[in-house]
């Protein structure tokens, strides 16, 4: 196996591991998710350990919600990046724009399936706004890779024009 094939497989393995990680976090009951959000807020010195167990406090609920939605964004931003790299490395006979669209749609479908999966987890349920957030986050990841490819291509063409790559 040559280095390029090894690289392609590695990127796909990373993408699948990332998707499994998202599944793992989505598979946790609401009370565990709430506890993890509280632990992050304690580590950030925003809440005390005692405050994380208070249920019904609007300020604490809002802070925990911000942590959970930030985690959603980070998870799907990363998935957008990895999925785009994975799809771009496939030997598909389609243009780059279609590959970017396939990448984004794959992430969005995964977000939908993730929300459906949460129907079966105690204390959790599907939320349409999470699908929108996840879709936006993955779109952002796809766009970052697209811009990186455009910049890289322009720099490479510039180097070739100047005769520095021969």
Backbone as numpy.savetxt, mean C-alpha at the origin, in Angstrom:
# Nx Ny Nz CAx CAy CAz Cx Cy Cz
19.32 -19.30 -13.82 18.47 -18.12 -13.82 19.36 -16.88 -13.82
19.10 -15.96 -14.76 19.91 -14.75 -14.82 19.46 -13.72 -13.78
20.22 -12.65 -13.63 19.94 -11.64 -12.61 18.59 -10.95 -12.82
18.22 -10.72 -14.08 16.95 -10.06 -14.39 15.78 -10.93 -13.94
15.84 -12.23 -14.23 14.77 -13.15 -13.81 14.70 -13.23 -12.29
15.84 -13.25 -11.65 15.88 -13.27 -10.19 15.26 -11.99 -9.62
15.58 -10.86 -10.24 15.01 -9.58 -9.80 13.49 -9.58 -9.95
12.98 -10.05 -11.10 11.54 -10.12 -11.33 10.85 -10.98 -10.27
11.42 -12.13 -10.01 10.83 -13.01 -9.00 10.85 -12.39 -7.62
11.95 -11.72 -7.31 12.07 -11.07 -6.00 11.01 -9.99 -5.83
10.79 -9.19 -6.86 9.77 -8.13 -6.78 8.39 -8.75 -6.60
8.08 -9.80 -7.34 6.78 -10.47 -7.18 6.64 -11.08 -5.79
7.68 -11.67 -5.26 7.63 -12.24 -3.90 7.39 -11.14 -2.89
8.07 -10.01 -3.06 7.86 -8.87 -2.15 6.41 -8.38 -2.23
5.86 -8.33 -3.43 4.47 -7.89 -3.61 3.51 -8.83 -2.90
3.73 -10.11 -3.05 2.85 -11.10 -2.41 2.99 -11.04 -0.88
4.19 -10.89 -0.39 4.40 -10.76 1.06 3.70 -9.51 1.58
3.77 -8.41 0.81 3.10 -7.16 1.21 1.59 -7.38 1.28
1.04 -8.10 0.30 -0.40 -8.38 0.30 -0.77 -9.27 1.49
0.07 -10.23 1.82 -0.17 -11.09 2.98 -0.14 -10.28 4.28
0.74 -9.29 4.33 0.82 -8.43 5.51 -0.47 -7.62 5.66
-0.96 -7.08 4.57 -2.24 -6.36 4.61 -3.34 -7.30 5.10
-3.37 -8.51 4.57 -4.37 -9.50 5.00 -4.24 -9.77 6.50
-3.02 -9.93 6.98 -2.79 -10.19 8.40 -3.39 -9.09 9.27
-3.11 -7.84 8.93 -3.65 -6.74 9.73 -5.17 -6.65 9.62
-5.72 -6.93 8.46 -7.17 -6.90 8.27 -7.86 -8.05 8.99
-7.13 -9.08 9.28 -7.69 -10.26 9.91 -7.78 -10.12 11.43
-7.31 -9.01 11.96 -7.32 -8.83 13.40 -8.65 -8.21 13.85
-9.22 -8.75 14.93 -10.47 -8.18 15.45 -10.30 -6.71 15.83
-11.42 -6.01 15.90 -11.40 -4.56 16.14 -10.68 -4.20 17.44
-10.88 -4.99 18.50 -10.24 -4.64 19.77 -8.71 -4.70 19.68
-8.18 -5.65 18.91 -6.72 -5.74 18.74 -6.22 -4.57 17.89
-6.95 -4.23 16.84 -6.59 -3.09 16.00 -6.57 -1.80 16.82
-7.59 -1.64 17.67 -7.68 -0.45 18.52 -6.50 -0.40 19.49
-6.15 -1.56 20.06 -5.02 -1.64 20.99 -3.71 -1.26 20.30
-3.51 -1.78 19.08 -2.29 -1.46 18.33 -2.21 0.04 18.02
-3.34 0.63 17.65 -3.36 2.08 17.39 -3.00 2.84 18.65
-3.53 2.39 19.77 -3.21 3.03 21.05 -1.74 2.91 21.39
-1.15 1.73 21.14 0.27 1.53 21.43 1.14 2.48 20.61
0.77 2.70 19.37 1.52 3.64 18.52 1.43 5.05 19.10
0.23 5.44 19.54 0.05 6.78 20.11 0.83 6.93 21.42
0.96 5.86 22.19 1.77 5.90 23.42 3.25 6.07 23.06
3.71 5.31 22.07 5.12 5.40 21.65 5.45 6.79 21.09
4.44 7.45 20.53 4.64 8.80 19.99 4.47 9.87 21.07
4.22 9.45 22.32 3.99 10.35 23.46 2.78 11.26 23.25
1.77 10.76 22.57 0.54 11.53 22.36 -0.50 11.14 23.42
-0.51 9.86 23.79 -1.40 9.37 24.84 -0.60 8.64 25.90
-1.18 8.58 27.10 -0.57 7.75 28.15 -1.13 6.34 28.01
-0.47 5.40 28.64 -0.91 3.99 28.59 -2.34 3.85 29.10
-2.69 4.59 30.15 -4.04 4.51 30.73 -5.11 5.04 29.78
-4.78 6.06 29.01 -5.76 6.67 28.10 -6.17 5.74 26.96
-5.29 4.82 26.59 -5.60 3.96 25.44 -6.75 3.01 25.72
-7.05 2.75 26.98 -8.13 1.82 27.32 -9.49 2.51 27.46
-9.49 3.83 27.41 -10.74 4.58 27.54 -11.54 4.46 26.25
-12.76 3.99 26.37 -13.65 3.86 25.21 -14.72 4.94 25.31
-14.98 5.61 24.21 -16.01 6.63 24.18 -15.48 8.06 24.21
-14.20 8.22 24.48 -13.59 9.55 24.46 -13.36 9.94 23.00
-13.98 11.01 22.57 -13.94 11.43 21.17 -12.52 11.76 20.71
-11.73 12.40 21.56 -10.35 12.76 21.20 -9.52 11.51 20.96
-9.63 10.54 21.85 -8.85 9.30 21.73 -9.30 8.52 20.50
-10.61 8.43 20.29 -11.13 7.72 19.11 -10.64 8.36 17.82
-10.62 9.69 17.79 -10.15 10.41 16.61 -8.68 10.13 16.35
-7.87 10.16 17.42 -6.43 9.89 17.26 -6.19 8.46 16.78
-6.92 7.50 17.34 -6.76 6.11 16.91 -7.21 5.94 15.46
-8.25 6.66 15.08 -8.74 6.60 13.71 -7.69 7.16 12.73
-7.04 8.24 13.12 -5.99 8.83 12.29 -4.85 7.83 12.09
-4.48 7.13 13.16 -3.41 6.13 13.06 -3.84 5.01 12.11
-5.08 4.52 12.26 -5.55 3.42 11.40 -5.64 3.85 9.94
-6.13 5.06 9.68 -6.24 5.51 8.28 -4.86 5.78 7.69
-3.93 6.25 8.51 -2.55 6.42 8.04 -1.94 5.07 7.68
-2.23 4.06 8.50 -1.74 2.71 8.21 -2.33 2.21 6.89
-3.63 2.46 6.67 -4.26 2.09 5.40 -3.49 2.73 4.24
-3.22 4.03 4.37 -2.54 4.74 3.29 -1.16 4.14 3.03
-0.41 3.91 4.08 0.94 3.37 3.93 0.91 1.98 3.31
-0.02 1.14 3.79 -0.13 -0.22 3.24 -0.39 -0.21 1.74
-1.35 0.60 1.32 -1.74 0.58 -0.08 -0.85 1.45 -0.96
-0.18 2.43 -0.40 0.84 3.17 -1.13 1.97 2.21 -1.50
2.40 1.44 -0.51 3.44 0.44 -0.75 3.00 -0.61 -1.75
1.73 -1.05 -1.64 1.22 -2.03 -2.59 1.20 -1.45 -4.00
0.82 -0.18 -4.13 0.81 0.47 -5.45 2.20 0.47 -6.07
3.20 0.77 -5.28 4.59 0.77 -5.78 5.01 -0.64 -6.20
4.81 -1.60 -5.31 5.25 -2.97 -5.61 4.47 -3.59 -6.76
3.15 -3.35 -6.79 2.34 -3.93 -7.87 2.75 -3.33 -9.21
3.03 -2.04 -9.23 3.46 -1.40 -10.48 4.78 -1.97 -10.96
5.72 -2.11 -10.05 7.01 -2.71 -10.44 6.80 -4.13 -10.95
5.96 -4.90 -10.27 5.69 -6.28 -10.68 5.07 -6.34 -12.07
4.06 -5.52 -12.31 3.37 -5.53 -13.60 4.30 -5.01 -14.70
5.08 -3.98 -14.41 5.99 -3.42 -15.42 7.06 -4.43 -15.83
7.40 -5.33 -14.93 8.43 -6.32 -15.23 7.91 -7.53 -16.00
6.58 -7.63 -16.12 6.01 -8.72 -16.91 6.24 -8.46 -18.39
6.35 -9.50 -19.14 6.56 -9.37 -20.59 5.22 -9.28 -21.32
4.40 -8.32 -20.91 3.10 -8.12 -21.55 3.29 -7.26 -22.80
2.58 -7.58 -23.82 2.67 -6.83 -25.08 1.65 -5.70 -25.10
1.67 -4.91 -24.05 0.77 -3.74 -23.96 1.61 -2.53 -23.56
1.07 -1.36 -23.75 1.79 -0.14 -23.44 1.89 0.12 -21.94
2.77 1.04 -21.60 3.00 1.39 -20.20 1.74 1.92 -19.52
0.96 2.74 -20.24 -0.26 3.30 -19.63 -1.21 2.21 -19.18
-1.35 1.17 -20.00 -2.22 0.06 -19.63 -1.65 -0.71 -18.44
-0.34 -0.82 -18.39 0.28 -1.50 -17.25 0.04 -0.71 -15.97
0.13 0.62 -16.05 -0.15 1.43 -14.86 -1.61 1.26 -14.44
-2.51 1.23 -15.41 -3.92 1.06 -15.10 -4.18 -0.32 -14.48
-3.57 -1.35 -15.03 -3.72 -2.70 -14.47 -3.20 -2.73 -13.03
-2.09 -2.08 -12.79 -1.51 -2.03 -11.44 -2.48 -1.39 -10.46
-3.00 -0.23 -10.83 -3.92 0.49 -9.95 -5.21 -0.30 -9.73
-5.76 -0.85 -10.80 -7.00 -1.61 -10.67 -6.79 -2.87 -9.83
-5.64 -3.51 -9.96 -5.34 -4.69 -9.15 -5.35 -4.33 -7.67
-4.74 -3.20 -7.35 -4.71 -2.74 -5.96 -6.12 -2.39 -5.47
-6.89 -1.75 -6.32 -8.26 -1.37 -5.94 -9.11 -2.62 -5.72
-8.99 -3.61 -6.60 -9.73 -4.85 -6.39 -9.29 -5.56 -5.12
-8.01 -5.48 -4.81 -7.53 -6.08 -3.57 -8.13 -5.33 -2.37
-8.23 -4.02 -2.47 -8.84 -3.23 -1.39 -10.30 -3.62 -1.19
-11.02 -3.82 -2.28 -12.43 -4.25 -2.20 -12.51 -5.62 -1.53
-11.66 -6.55 -1.96 -11.68 -7.89 -1.36 -11.29 -7.83 0.12
-10.40 -6.92 0.47 -9.98 -6.73 1.86 -11.16 -6.27 2.71
-11.94 -5.36 2.19 -13.10 -4.87 2.94 -14.17 -5.96 3.07
-14.38 -6.74 2.03 -15.33 -7.85 2.10 -14.86 -8.86 3.15
-13.55 -9.14 3.15 -12.96 -10.06 4.13 -13.26 -9.60 5.56
-13.29 -8.30 5.80 -13.52 -7.78 7.15 -14.94 -8.02 7.64
-15.86 -8.39 6.75 -17.22 -8.78 7.18 -17.17 -9.97 8.13
-16.14 -10.78 8.01 -16.04 -12.02 8.76 -15.15 -11.91 10.00
-14.72 -10.69 10.32 -13.81 -10.46 11.44 -14.59 -9.78 12.57
-14.51 -10.31 13.80 -15.27 -9.74 14.92 -15.01 -8.24 15.12
-16.10 -7.48 15.17 -16.02 -6.05 15.43 -15.65 -5.20 14.23
-15.46 -5.84 13.08 -15.06 -5.09 11.89 -16.10 -5.26 10.81
-16.03 -4.42 9.81 -16.95 -4.52 8.69 -16.42 -3.72 7.52
-17.05 -3.90 6.37 -16.59 -3.18 5.17 -16.92 -1.70 5.24
-16.00 -0.88 4.77 -16.21 0.57 4.73 -15.82 1.07 3.34
-16.77 1.66 2.66 -16.53 2.16 1.31 -15.45 3.23 1.32
-15.44 4.07 2.35 -14.42 5.14 2.40 -13.02 4.56 2.52
-12.88 3.38 3.13 -11.56 2.73 3.19 -11.13 2.28 1.80
-12.07 1.81 0.99 -11.74 1.42 -0.38 -11.26 2.65 -1.15
-11.94 3.78 -0.96 -11.52 5.01 -1.65 -10.13 5.44 -1.18
-9.89 5.39 0.12 -8.57 5.75 0.66 -7.49 4.82 0.12
-7.77 3.52 0.15 -6.80 2.54 -0.33 -6.53 2.70 -1.82
-7.59 2.96 -2.57 -7.45 3.16 -4.02 -6.62 4.42 -4.30
-6.89 5.50 -3.56 -6.12 6.74 -3.73 -4.65 6.52 -3.36
-4.42 5.80 -2.26 -3.05 5.53 -1.82 -2.29 4.71 -2.86
-2.95 3.67 -3.39 -2.27 2.85 -4.40 -2.06 3.64 -5.69
-3.02 4.50 -6.04 -2.86 5.37 -7.21 -1.64 6.27 -7.03
-1.46 6.78 -5.82 -0.30 7.63 -5.52 1.00 6.83 -5.70
1.02 5.59 -5.22 2.20 4.73 -5.41 2.48 4.46 -6.87
1.42 4.20 -7.64 1.57 3.96 -9.08 2.15 5.20 -9.75
1.64 6.38 -9.39 2.12 7.63 -10.00 3.57 7.92 -9.65
3.98 7.57 -8.44 5.38 7.77 -8.04 6.29 6.94 -8.95
5.92 5.68 -9.17 6.73 4.82 -10.05 6.69 5.34 -11.48
5.52 5.77 -11.94 5.42 6.31 -13.30 6.34 7.52 -13.47
6.31 8.44 -12.50 7.19 9.62 -12.57 8.66 9.22 -12.52
8.98 8.24 -11.69 10.37 7.78 -11.60 10.83 7.20 -12.94
9.96 6.43 -13.59 10.30 5.87 -14.90 10.48 6.97 -15.94
9.62 7.98 -15.91 9.72 9.10 -16.86 11.03 9.84 -16.66
11.36 10.16 -15.41 12.59 10.89 -15.11 13.81 10.05 -15.50
13.77 8.75 -15.15 14.89 7.87 -15.48 15.07 7.78 -17.00
13.96 7.63 -17.72 14.03 7.53 -19.18 14.61 8.81 -19.78
14.17 9.97 -19.29 14.67 11.24 -19.82 16.16 11.39 -19.54
16.59 11.00 -18.35 18.01 11.11 -18.02 18.84 10.16 -18.88
18.33 8.96 -19.08 19.03 7.99 -19.91 19.15 8.49 -21.35
18.05 9.04 -21.88 18.08 9.57 -23.25 19.05 10.74 -23.36
19.11 11.57 -22.32 20.03 12.70 -22.31 21.48 12.23 -22.32
21.77 11.21 -21.55 23.12 10.65 -21.50 23.50 10.07 -22.85
22.57 9.37 -23.47 22.82 8.76 -24.79 23.09 9.86 -25.83
22.28 10.95 -25.80 22.44 12.05 -26.76 23.82 12.70 -26.62
24.31 12.81 -25.40 25.62 13.42 -25.18 26.75 12.46 -25.49
26.42 11.23 -25.82 27.43 10.25 -26.20 28.19 9.68 -25.03
27.65 9.83 -23.82 28.35 9.35 -22.63 28.11 7.87 -22.37
27.19 7.27 -23.09 26.88 5.86 -22.88 27.12 5.11 -24.17
28.28 4.60 -24.32 28.62 3.85 -25.53 29.50 2.68 -25.17
